[in-house]
Amino acid sequence: MRAMSTRRGFTLIELLVVIAVVALLIGILLPALGIARQSARKVRTHSDLRQIDLSLVMYSDSHDGEIPPTRGGCSTRLSYELPPELAEQDYLPGETGEDTGVLHVGFHDPFTGSPYRFRAPGAMIMNEATLLTGSQGAKLFIPDAFPKLEGPGRYVRDPKESPVRYALWSMGPDPEAEKLRTNPGRAPVLEQFWMRSASDDGLVVRIVCNDRAEIVSP
């Protein structure tokens, strides 16, 4: 007589073990996937900042070496937003605010969707209405040991005195991160505010010096 084959399903214990193993694997993989996504966003951010930098170079070449003024504001403009001249003159794509009708550069930070930032010593325009220069102009914190990007320093408003021509940056994964709350007015040149790795918070930065040298965050 041939032995009769029998088939049986998973027992409850076996099913629970499989579910536990799958849950464990998901728990291991999810943080790695999150870090991979952050790494991809950081790579895209560096690419965007490079493109913005190139647009500023082209603008400067077409305007006798000048760059657009820093923007400040609390209504129609976000402080340190990218110069709208880059959109007005087709160096970068532009978009018009639905509520204000004001033109903005149409580049957005992949981490938060907020605008990229630009800051340069010298002239500042507040809300497209007031031009501030001299002691009221835009300032940038420069470390005394520059190009070492740490330690004490001072705010510089005169572009002729500043080794940094301008800085471009993204606010990174968390604009409210603890490291960004410590005297944020000194950002973005100091390394202490930078995003050091894909699992870190902080700014993603591109600094352009007056001698054309560039300093880029990790």
MINU-810615 format. One record per residue (C-alpha): residue number from 1; residue in one letter; chain; y, z, x. Coordinates in steps of 0.1 Angstrom, whole numbers. Example, Ala and Ser with C-alpha at 12.3 -4.5 7.8 and 13.67 -1.06 7.14 Angstrom:
% MINU-810615
<pt><seq>1</seq><type>a</type><mol>A</mol><yy>-45</yy><zz>78</zz><xx>123</xx></pt>
<pt><seq>2</seq><type>s</type><mol>A</mol><yy>-11</yy><zz>71</zz><xx>137</xx></pt>
This chain:
% MINU-810615
<pt><seq>1</seq><type>m</type><mol>A</mol><yy>0</yy><zz>0</zz><xx>0</xx></pt>
<pt><seq>2</seq><type>r</type><mol>A</mol><yy>35</yy><zz>-9</zz><xx>12</xx></pt>
<pt><seq>3</seq><type>a</type><mol>A</mol><yy>58</yy><zz>21</zz><xx>15</xx></pt>
<pt><seq>4</seq><type>m</type><mol>A</mol><yy>85</yy><zz>20</zz><xx>-11</xx></pt>
<pt><seq>5</seq><type>s</type><mol>A</mol><yy>120</yy><zz>18</zz><xx>5</xx></pt>
<pt><seq>6</seq><type>t</type><mol>A</mol><yy>146</yy><zz>42</zz><xx>-9</xx></pt>
<pt><seq>7</seq><type>r</type><mol>A</mol><yy>184</yy><zz>38</zz><xx>-8</xx></pt>
<pt><seq>8</seq><type>r</type><mol>A</mol><yy>208</yy><zz>66</zz><xx>-11</xx></pt>
<pt><seq>9</seq><type>g</type><mol>A</mol><yy>246</yy><zz>69</zz><xx>-11</xx></pt>
<pt><seq>10</seq><type>f</type><mol>A</mol><yy>269</yy><zz>91</zz><xx>10</xx></pt>
<pt><seq>11</seq><type>t</type><mol>A</mol><yy>266</yy><zz>128</zz><xx>2</xx></pt>
<pt><seq>12</seq><type>l</type><mol>A</mol><yy>298</yy><zz>147</zz><xx>-6</xx></pt>
<pt><seq>13</seq><type>i</type><mol>A</mol><yy>298</yy><zz>163</zz><xx>29</xx></pt>
<pt><seq>14</seq><type>e</type><mol>A</mol><yy>295</yy><zz>129</zz><xx>46</xx></pt>
<pt><seq>15</seq><type>l</type><mol>A</mol><yy>323</yy><zz>115</zz><xx>25</xx></pt>
<pt><seq>16</seq><type>l</type><mol>A</mol><yy>345</yy><zz>144</zz><xx>34</xx></pt>
<pt><seq>17</seq><type>v</type><mol>A</mol><yy>337</yy><zz>140</zz><xx>71</xx></pt>
<pt><seq>18</seq><type>v</type><mol>A</mol><yy>347</yy><zz>103</zz><xx>70</xx></pt>
<pt><seq>19</seq><type>i</type><mol>A</mol><yy>380</yy><zz>111</zz><xx>51</xx></pt>
<pt><seq>20</seq><type>a</type><mol>A</mol><yy>388</yy><zz>138</zz><xx>77</xx></pt>
<pt><seq>21</seq><type>v</type><mol>A</mol><yy>381</yy><zz>114</zz><xx>106</xx></pt>
<pt><seq>22</seq><type>v</type><mol>A</mol><yy>403</yy><zz>87</zz><xx>90</xx></pt>
<pt><seq>23</seq><type>a</type><mol>A</mol><yy>431</yy><zz>112</zz><xx>84</xx></pt>
<pt><seq>24</seq><type>l</type><mol>A</mol><yy>428</yy><zz>123</zz><xx>121</xx></pt>
<pt><seq>25</seq><type>l</type><mol>A</mol><yy>431</yy><zz>87</zz><xx>133</xx></pt>
<pt><seq>26</seq><type>i</type><mol>A</mol><yy>461</yy><zz>81</zz><xx>111</xx></pt>
<pt><seq>27</seq><type>g</type><mol>A</mol><yy>478</yy><zz>113</zz><xx>124</xx></pt>
<pt><seq>28</seq><type>i</type><mol>A</mol><yy>472</yy><zz>101</zz><xx>160</xx></pt>
<pt><seq>29</seq><type>l</type><mol>A</mol><yy>484</yy><zz>65</zz><xx>154</xx></pt>
<pt><seq>30</seq><type>l</type><mol>A</mol><yy>515</yy><zz>71</zz><xx>132</xx></pt>
<pt><seq>31</seq><type>p</type><mol>A</mol><yy>536</yy><zz>87</zz><xx>159</xx></pt>
<pt><seq>32</seq><type>a</type><mol>A</mol><yy>527</yy><zz>59</zz><xx>183</xx></pt>
<pt><seq>33</seq><type>l</type><mol>A</mol><yy>537</yy><zz>33</zz><xx>157</xx></pt>
<pt><seq>34</seq><type>g</type><mol>A</mol><yy>570</yy><zz>52</zz><xx>152</xx></pt>
<pt><seq>35</seq><type>i</type><mol>A</mol><yy>577</yy><zz>51</zz><xx>189</xx></pt>
<pt><seq>36</seq><type>a</type><mol>A</mol><yy>568</yy><zz>14</zz><xx>190</xx></pt>
<pt><seq>37</seq><type>r</type><mol>A</mol><yy>593</yy><zz>7</zz><xx>162</xx></pt>
<pt><seq>38</seq><type>q</type><mol>A</mol><yy>620</yy><zz>27</zz><xx>180</xx></pt>
<pt><seq>39</seq><type>s</type><mol>A</mol><yy>613</yy><zz>7</zz><xx>212</xx></pt>
<pt><seq>40</seq><type>a</type><mol>A</mol><yy>616</yy><zz>-26</zz><xx>193</xx></pt>
<pt><seq>41</seq><type>r</type><mol>A</mol><yy>649</yy><zz>-14</zz><xx>178</xx></pt>
<pt><seq>42</seq><type>k</type><mol>A</mol><yy>662</yy><zz>-4</zz><xx>212</xx></pt>
<pt><seq>43</seq><type>v</type><mol>A</mol><yy>653</yy><zz>-38</zz><xx>227</xx></pt>
<pt><seq>44</seq><type>r</type><mol>A</mol><yy>671</yy><zz>-56</zz><xx>198</xx></pt>
<pt><seq>45</seq><type>t</type><mol>A</mol><yy>702</yy><zz>-33</zz><xx>202</xx></pt>
<pt><seq>46</seq><type>h</type><mol>A</mol><yy>704</yy><zz>-41</zz><xx>239</xx></pt>
<pt><seq>47</seq><type>s</type><mol>A</mol><yy>702</yy><zz>-78</zz><xx>230</xx></pt>
<pt><seq>48</seq><type>d</type><mol>A</mol><yy>730</yy><zz>-75</zz><xx>204</xx></pt>
<pt><seq>49</seq><type>l</type><mol>A</mol><yy>752</yy><zz>-56</zz><xx>228</xx></pt>
<pt><seq>50</seq><type>r</type><mol>A</mol><yy>747</yy><zz>-83</zz><xx>254</xx></pt>
<pt><seq>51</seq><type>q</type><mol>A</mol><yy>757</yy><zz>-109</zz><xx>229</xx></pt>
<pt><seq>52</seq><type>i</type><mol>A</mol><yy>788</yy><zz>-90</zz><xx>219</xx></pt>
<pt><seq>53</seq><type>d</type><mol>A</mol><yy>797</yy><zz>-86</zz><xx>256</xx></pt>
<pt><seq>54</seq><type>l</type><mol>A</mol><yy>794</yy><zz>-124</zz><xx>260</xx></pt>
<pt><seq>55</seq><type>s</type><mol>A</mol><yy>817</yy><zz>-129</zz><xx>231</xx></pt>
<pt><seq>56</seq><type>l</type><mol>A</mol><yy>843</yy><zz>-106</zz><xx>247</xx></pt>
<pt><seq>57</seq><type>v</type><mol>A</mol><yy>840</yy><zz>-125</zz><xx>279</xx></pt>
<pt><seq>58</seq><type>m</type><mol>A</mol><yy>846</yy><zz>-158</zz><xx>261</xx></pt>
<pt><seq>59</seq><type>y</type><mol>A</mol><yy>875</yy><zz>-142</zz><xx>242</xx></pt>
<pt><seq>60</seq><type>s</type><mol>A</mol><yy>890</yy><zz>-130</zz><xx>275</xx></pt>
<pt><seq>61</seq><type>d</type><mol>A</mol><yy>887</yy><zz>-164</zz><xx>291</xx></pt>
<pt><seq>62</seq><type>s</type><mol>A</mol><yy>906</yy><zz>-180</zz><xx>262</xx></pt>
<pt><seq>63</seq><type>h</type><mol>A</mol><yy>933</yy><zz>-153</zz><xx>261</xx></pt>
<pt><seq>64</seq><type>d</type><mol>A</mol><yy>946</yy><zz>-151</zz><xx>297</xx></pt>
<pt><seq>65</seq><type>g</type><mol>A</mol><yy>922</yy><zz>-123</zz><xx>306</xx></pt>
<pt><seq>66</seq><type>e</type><mol>A</mol><yy>931</yy><zz>-100</zz><xx>277</xx></pt>
<pt><seq>67</seq><type>i</type><mol>A</mol><yy>906</yy><zz>-83</zz><xx>254</xx></pt>
<pt><seq>68</seq><type>p</type><mol>A</mol><yy>912</yy><zz>-72</zz><xx>218</xx></pt>
<pt><seq>69</seq><type>p</type><mol>A</mol><yy>926</yy><zz>-37</zz><xx>212</xx></pt>
<pt><seq>70</seq><type>t</type><mol>A</mol><yy>905</yy><zz>-8</zz><xx>202</xx></pt>
<pt><seq>71</seq><type>r</type><mol>A</mol><yy>904</yy><zz>-1</zz><xx>164</xx></pt>
<pt><seq>72</seq><type>g</type><mol>A</mol><yy>911</yy><zz>33</zz><xx>148</xx></pt>
<pt><seq>73</seq><type>g</type><mol>A</mol><yy>912</yy><zz>43</zz><xx>112</xx></pt>
<pt><seq>74</seq><type>c</type><mol>A</mol><yy>900</yy><zz>63</zz><xx>83</xx></pt>
<pt><seq>75</seq><type>s</type><mol>A</mol><yy>902</yy><zz>39</zz><xx>54</xx></pt>
<pt><seq>76</seq><type>t</type><mol>A</mol><yy>899</yy><zz>1</zz><xx>59</xx></pt>
<pt><seq>77</seq><type>r</type><mol>A</mol><yy>886</yy><zz>5</zz><xx>94</xx></pt>
<pt><seq>78</seq><type>l</type><mol>A</mol><yy>859</yy><zz>26</zz><xx>111</xx></pt>
<pt><seq>79</seq><type>s</type><mol>A</mol><yy>871</yy><zz>42</zz><xx>143</xx></pt>
<pt><seq>80</seq><type>y</type><mol>A</mol><yy>860</yy><zz>21</zz><xx>173</xx></pt>
<pt><seq>81</seq><type>e</type><mol>A</mol><yy>844</yy><zz>-7</zz><xx>152</xx></pt>
<pt><seq>82</seq><type>l</type><mol>A</mol><yy>840</yy><zz>-41</zz><xx>169</xx></pt>
<pt><seq>83</seq><type>p</type><mol>A</mol><yy>873</yy><zz>-60</zz><xx>171</xx></pt>
<pt><seq>84</seq><type>p</type><mol>A</mol><yy>877</yy><zz>-83</zz><xx>141</xx></pt>
<pt><seq>85</seq><type>e</type><mol>A</mol><yy>893</yy><zz>-109</zz><xx>163</xx></pt>
<pt><seq>86</seq><type>l</type><mol>A</mol><yy>858</yy><zz>-118</zz><xx>174</xx></pt>
<pt><seq>87</seq><type>a</type><mol>A</mol><yy>849</yy><zz>-128</zz><xx>138</xx></pt>
<pt><seq>88</seq><type>e</type><mol>A</mol><yy>883</yy><zz>-143</zz><xx>130</xx></pt>
<pt><seq>89</seq><type>q</type><mol>A</mol><yy>880</yy><zz>-167</zz><xx>159</xx></pt>
<pt><seq>90</seq><type>d</type><mol>A</mol><yy>843</yy><zz>-174</zz><xx>154</xx></pt>
<pt><seq>91</seq><type>y</type><mol>A</mol><yy>830</yy><zz>-157</zz><xx>185</xx></pt>
<pt><seq>92</seq><type>l</type><mol>A</mol><yy>807</yy><zz>-136</zz><xx>163</xx></pt>
<pt><seq>93</seq><type>p</type><mol>A</mol><yy>797</yy><zz>-138</zz><xx>126</xx></pt>
<pt><seq>94</seq><type>g</type><mol>A</mol><yy>820</yy><zz>-120</zz><xx>102</xx></pt>
<pt><seq>95</seq><type>e</type><mol>A</mol><yy>817</yy><zz>-104</zz><xx>67</xx></pt>
<pt><seq>96</seq><type>t</type><mol>A</mol><yy>843</yy><zz>-92</zz><xx>43</xx></pt>
<pt><seq>97</seq><type>g</type><mol>A</mol><yy>842</yy><zz>-57</zz><xx>28</xx></pt>
<pt><seq>98</seq><type>e</type><mol>A</mol><yy>835</yy><zz>-58</zz><xx>-9</xx></pt>
<pt><seq>99</seq><type>d</type><mol>A</mol><yy>859</yy><zz>-30</zz><xx>-17</xx></pt>
<pt><seq>100</seq><type>t</type><mol>A</mol><yy>887</yy><zz>-37</zz><xx>8</xx></pt>
<pt><seq>101</seq><type>g</type><mol>A</mol><yy>886</yy><zz>-75</zz><xx>14</xx></pt>
<pt><seq>102</seq><type>v</type><mol>A</mol><yy>889</yy><zz>-67</zz><xx>51</xx></pt>
<pt><seq>103</seq><type>l</type><mol>A</mol><yy>871</yy><zz>-88</zz><xx>77</xx></pt>
<pt><seq>104</seq><type>h</type><mol>A</mol><yy>845</yy><zz>-71</zz><xx>99</xx></pt>
<pt><seq>105</seq><type>v</type><mol>A</mol><yy>821</yy><zz>-83</zz><xx>125</xx></pt>
<pt><seq>106</seq><type>g</type><mol>A</mol><yy>788</yy><zz>-89</zz><xx>108</xx></pt>
<pt><seq>107</seq><type>f</type><mol>A</mol><yy>766</yy><zz>-73</zz><xx>135</xx></pt>
<pt><seq>108</seq><type>h</type><mol>A</mol><yy>748</yy><zz>-42</zz><xx>124</xx></pt>
<pt><seq>109</seq><type>d</type><mol>A</mol><yy>730</yy><zz>-15</zz><xx>143</xx></pt>
<pt><seq>110</seq><type>p</type><mol>A</mol><yy>692</yy><zz>-18</zz><xx>137</xx></pt>
<pt><seq>111</seq><type>f</type><mol>A</mol><yy>687</yy><zz>19</zz><xx>139</xx></pt>
<pt><seq>112</seq><type>t</type><mol>A</mol><yy>711</yy><zz>28</zz><xx>110</xx></pt>
<pt><seq>113</seq><type>g</type><mol>A</mol><yy>726</yy><zz>-4</zz><xx>97</xx></pt>
<pt><seq>114</seq><type>s</type><mol>A</mol><yy>761</yy><zz>9</zz><xx>107</xx></pt>
<pt><seq>115</seq><type>p</type><mol>A</mol><yy>785</yy><zz>-12</zz><xx>128</xx></pt>
<pt><seq>116</seq><type>y</type><mol>A</mol><yy>784</yy><zz>-13</zz><xx>166</xx></pt>
<pt><seq>117</seq><type>r</type><mol>A</mol><yy>812</yy><zz>4</zz><xx>184</xx></pt>
<pt><seq>118</seq><type>f</type><mol>A</mol><yy>839</yy><zz>-8</zz><xx>210</xx></pt>
<pt><seq>119</seq><type>r</type><mol>A</mol><yy>863</yy><zz>13</zz><xx>229</xx></pt>
<pt><seq>120</seq><type>a</type><mol>A</mol><yy>887</yy><zz>4</zz><xx>257</xx></pt>
<pt><seq>121</seq><type>p</type><mol>A</mol><yy>917</yy><zz>21</zz><xx>274</xx></pt>
<pt><seq>122</seq><type>g</type><mol>A</mol><yy>950</yy><zz>7</zz><xx>262</xx></pt>
<pt><seq>123</seq><type>a</type><mol>A</mol><yy>964</yy><zz>-5</zz><xx>229</xx></pt>
<pt><seq>124</seq><type>m</type><mol>A</mol><yy>950</yy><zz>8</zz><xx>196</xx></pt>
<pt><seq>125</seq><type>i</type><mol>A</mol><yy>955</yy><zz>-6</zz><xx>161</xx></pt>
<pt><seq>126</seq><type>m</type><mol>A</mol><yy>953</yy><zz>19</zz><xx>133</xx></pt>
<pt><seq>127</seq><type>n</type><mol>A</mol><yy>941</yy><zz>5</zz><xx>99</xx></pt>
<pt><seq>128</seq><type>e</type><mol>A</mol><yy>956</yy><zz>-29</zz><xx>108</xx></pt>
<pt><seq>129</seq><type>a</type><mol>A</mol><yy>991</yy><zz>-14</zz><xx>103</xx></pt>
<pt><seq>130</seq><type>t</type><mol>A</mol><yy>1002</yy><zz>5</zz><xx>133</xx></pt>
<pt><seq>131</seq><type>l</type><mol>A</mol><yy>1000</yy><zz>-6</zz><xx>170</xx></pt>
<pt><seq>132</seq><type>l</type><mol>A</mol><yy>998</yy><zz>24</zz><xx>193</xx></pt>
<pt><seq>133</seq><type>t</type><mol>A</mol><yy>1004</yy><zz>21</zz><xx>230</xx></pt>
<pt><seq>134</seq><type>g</type><mol>A</mol><yy>1011</yy><zz>43</zz><xx>260</xx></pt>
<pt><seq>135</seq><type>s</type><mol>A</mol><yy>1004</yy><zz>80</zz><xx>255</xx></pt>
<pt><seq>136</seq><type>q</type><mol>A</mol><yy>993</yy><zz>73</zz><xx>219</xx></pt>
<pt><seq>137</seq><type>g</type><mol>A</mol><yy>969</yy><zz>44</zz><xx>228</xx></pt>
<pt><seq>138</seq><type>a</type><mol>A</mol><yy>932</yy><zz>44</zz><xx>230</xx></pt>
<pt><seq>139</seq><type>k</type><mol>A</mol><yy>916</yy><zz>67</zz><xx>257</xx></pt>
<pt><seq>140</seq><type>l</type><mol>A</mol><yy>883</yy><zz>67</zz><xx>274</xx></pt>
<pt><seq>141</seq><type>f</type><mol>A</mol><yy>867</yy><zz>97</zz><xx>292</xx></pt>
<pt><seq>142</seq><type>i</type><mol>A</mol><yy>860</yy><zz>88</zz><xx>328</xx></pt>
<pt><seq>143</seq><type>p</type><mol>A</mol><yy>840</yy><zz>111</zz><xx>351</xx></pt>
<pt><seq>144</seq><type>d</type><mol>A</mol><yy>857</yy><zz>121</zz><xx>384</xx></pt>
<pt><seq>145</seq><type>a</type><mol>A</mol><yy>826</yy><zz>110</zz><xx>403</xx></pt>
<pt><seq>146</seq><type>f</type><mol>A</mol><yy>824</yy><zz>75</zz><xx>386</xx></pt>
<pt><seq>147</seq><type>p</type><mol>A</mol><yy>802</yy><zz>55</zz><xx>388</xx></pt>
<pt><seq>148</seq><type>k</type><mol>A</mol><yy>781</yy><zz>86</zz><xx>387</xx></pt>
<pt><seq>149</seq><type>l</type><mol>A</mol><yy>782</yy><zz>93</zz><xx>349</xx></pt>
<pt><seq>150</seq><type>e</type><mol>A</mol><yy>782</yy><zz>131</zz><xx>348</xx></pt>
<pt><seq>151</seq><type>g</type><mol>A</mol><yy>803</yy><zz>161</zz><xx>355</xx></pt>
<pt><seq>152</seq><type>p</type><mol>A</mol><yy>840</yy><zz>168</zz><xx>349</xx></pt>
<pt><seq>153</seq><type>g</type><mol>A</mol><yy>865</yy><zz>140</zz><xx>344</xx></pt>
<pt><seq>154</seq><type>r</type><mol>A</mol><yy>896</yy><zz>130</zz><xx>325</xx></pt>
<pt><seq>155</seq><type>y</type><mol>A</mol><yy>908</yy><zz>108</zz><xx>296</xx></pt>
<pt><seq>156</seq><type>v</type><mol>A</mol><yy>924</yy><zz>76</zz><xx>308</xx></pt>
<pt><seq>157</seq><type>r</type><mol>A</mol><yy>947</yy><zz>55</zz><xx>286</xx></pt>
<pt><seq>158</seq><type>d</type><mol>A</mol><yy>961</yy><zz>31</zz><xx>311</xx></pt>
<pt><seq>159</seq><type>p</type><mol>A</mol><yy>937</yy><zz>1</zz><xx>316</xx></pt>
<pt><seq>160</seq><type>k</type><mol>A</mol><yy>950</yy><zz>-3</zz><xx>351</xx></pt>
<pt><seq>161</seq><type>e</type><mol>A</mol><yy>939</yy><zz>32</zz><xx>361</xx></pt>
<pt><seq>162</seq><type>s</type><mol>A</mol><yy>905</yy><zz>30</zz><xx>345</xx></pt>
<pt><seq>163</seq><type>p</type><mol>A</mol><yy>874</yy><zz>17</zz><xx>364</xx></pt>
<pt><seq>164</seq><type>v</type><mol>A</mol><yy>859</yy><zz>9</zz><xx>330</xx></pt>
<pt><seq>165</seq><type>r</type><mol>A</mol><yy>873</yy><zz>-21</zz><xx>311</xx></pt>
<pt><seq>166</seq><type>y</type><mol>A</mol><yy>854</yy><zz>-14</zz><xx>279</xx></pt>
<pt><seq>167</seq><type>a</type><mol>A</mol><yy>823</yy><zz>2</zz><xx>264</xx></pt>
<pt><seq>168</seq><type>l</type><mol>A</mol><yy>800</yy><zz>-11</zz><xx>237</xx></pt>
<pt><seq>169</seq><type>w</type><mol>A</mol><yy>775</yy><zz>12</zz><xx>220</xx></pt>
<pt><seq>170</seq><type>s</type><mol>A</mol><yy>751</yy><zz>19</zz><xx>192</xx></pt>
<pt><seq>171</seq><type>m</type><mol>A</mol><yy>749</yy><zz>53</zz><xx>176</xx></pt>
<pt><seq>172</seq><type>g</type><mol>A</mol><yy>712</yy><zz>53</zz><xx>180</xx></pt>
<pt><seq>173</seq><type>p</type><mol>A</mol><yy>684</yy><zz>67</zz><xx>157</xx></pt>
<pt><seq>174</seq><type>d</type><mol>A</mol><yy>704</yy><zz>98</zz><xx>146</xx></pt>
<pt><seq>175</seq><type>p</type><mol>A</mol><yy>742</yy><zz>98</zz><xx>146</xx></pt>
<pt><seq>176</seq><type>e</type><mol>A</mol><yy>741</yy><zz>135</zz><xx>138</xx></pt>
<pt><seq>177</seq><type>a</type><mol>A</mol><yy>718</yy><zz>144</zz><xx>166</xx></pt>
<pt><seq>178</seq><type>e</type><mol>A</mol><yy>725</yy><zz>177</zz><xx>184</xx></pt>
<pt><seq>179</seq><type>k</type><mol>A</mol><yy>733</yy><zz>161</zz><xx>217</xx></pt>
<pt><seq>180</seq><type>l</type><mol>A</mol><yy>761</yy><zz>140</zz><xx>201</xx></pt>
<pt><seq>181</seq><type>r</type><mol>A</mol><yy>778</yy><zz>171</zz><xx>187</xx></pt>
<pt><seq>182</seq><type>t</type><mol>A</mol><yy>788</yy><zz>185</zz><xx>221</xx></pt>
<pt><seq>183</seq><type>n</type><mol>A</mol><yy>824</yy><zz>172</zz><xx>225</xx></pt>
<pt><seq>184</seq><type>p</type><mol>A</mol><yy>817</yy><zz>137</zz><xx>212</xx></pt>
<pt><seq>185</seq><type>g</type><mol>A</mol><yy>852</yy><zz>126</zz><xx>222</xx></pt>
<pt><seq>186</seq><type>r</type><mol>A</mol><yy>838</yy><zz>122</zz><xx>258</xx></pt>
<pt><seq>187</seq><type>a</type><mol>A</mol><yy>812</yy><zz>96</zz><xx>246</xx></pt>
<pt><seq>188</seq><type>p</type><mol>A</mol><yy>800</yy><zz>70</zz><xx>254</xx></pt>
<pt><seq>189</seq><type>v</type><mol>A</mol><yy>804</yy><zz>69</zz><xx>292</xx></pt>
<pt><seq>190</seq><type>l</type><mol>A</mol><yy>787</yy><zz>102</zz><xx>301</xx></pt>
<pt><seq>191</seq><type>e</type><mol>A</mol><yy>749</yy><zz>99</zz><xx>304</xx></pt>
<pt><seq>192</seq><type>q</type><mol>A</mol><yy>743</yy><zz>132</zz><xx>286</xx></pt>
<pt><seq>193</seq><type>f</type><mol>A</mol><yy>750</yy><zz>113</zz><xx>253</xx></pt>
<pt><seq>194</seq><type>w</type><mol>A</mol><yy>725</yy><zz>85</zz><xx>260</xx></pt>
<pt><seq>195</seq><type>m</type><mol>A</mol><yy>692</yy><zz>77</zz><xx>244</xx></pt>
<pt><seq>196</seq><type>r</type><mol>A</mol><yy>667</yy><zz>82</zz><xx>273</xx></pt>
<pt><seq>197</seq><type>s</type><mol>A</mol><yy>635</yy><zz>70</zz><xx>257</xx></pt>
<pt><seq>198</seq><type>a</type><mol>A</mol><yy>621</yy><zz>56</zz><xx>225</xx></pt>
<pt><seq>199</seq><type>s</type><mol>A</mol><yy>613</yy><zz>91</zz><xx>213</xx></pt>
<pt><seq>200</seq><type>d</type><mol>A</mol><yy>648</yy><zz>104</zz><xx>221</xx></pt>
<pt><seq>201</seq><type>d</type><mol>A</mol><yy>681</yy><zz>105</zz><xx>201</xx></pt>
<pt><seq>202</seq><type>g</type><mol>A</mol><yy>714</yy><zz>94</zz><xx>215</xx></pt>
<pt><seq>203</seq><type>l</type><mol>A</mol><yy>736</yy><zz>64</zz><xx>222</xx></pt>
<pt><seq>204</seq><type>v</type><mol>A</mol><yy>725</yy><zz>29</zz><xx>234</xx></pt>
<pt><seq>205</seq><type>v</type><mol>A</mol><yy>753</yy><zz>19</zz><xx>257</xx></pt>
<pt><seq>206</seq><type>r</type><mol>A</mol><yy>767</yy><zz>-11</zz><xx>277</xx></pt>
<pt><seq>207</seq><type>i</type><mol>A</mol><yy>797</yy><zz>-4</zz><xx>300</xx></pt>
<pt><seq>208</seq><type>v</type><mol>A</mol><yy>817</yy><zz>-32</zz><xx>316</xx></pt>
<pt><seq>209</seq><type>c</type><mol>A</mol><yy>837</yy><zz>-23</zz><xx>346</xx></pt>
<pt><seq>210</seq><type>n</type><mol>A</mol><yy>870</yy><zz>-38</zz><xx>358</xx></pt>
<pt><seq>211</seq><type>d</type><mol>A</mol><yy>851</yy><zz>-53</zz><xx>388</xx></pt>
<pt><seq>212</seq><type>r</type><mol>A</mol><yy>828</yy><zz>-71</zz><xx>364</xx></pt>
<pt><seq>213</seq><type>a</type><mol>A</mol><yy>799</yy><zz>-47</zz><xx>372</xx></pt>
<pt><seq>214</seq><type>e</type><mol>A</mol><yy>779</yy><zz>-36</zz><xx>342</xx></pt>
<pt><seq>215</seq><type>i</type><mol>A</mol><yy>762</yy><zz>-3</zz><xx>335</xx></pt>
<pt><seq>216</seq><type>v</type><mol>A</mol><yy>735</yy><zz>-2</zz><xx>308</xx></pt>
<pt><seq>217</seq><type>s</type><mol>A</mol><yy>717</yy><zz>28</zz><xx>293</xx></pt>
<pt><seq>218</seq><type>p</type><mol>A</mol><yy>678</yy><zz>29</zz><xx>296</xx></pt>
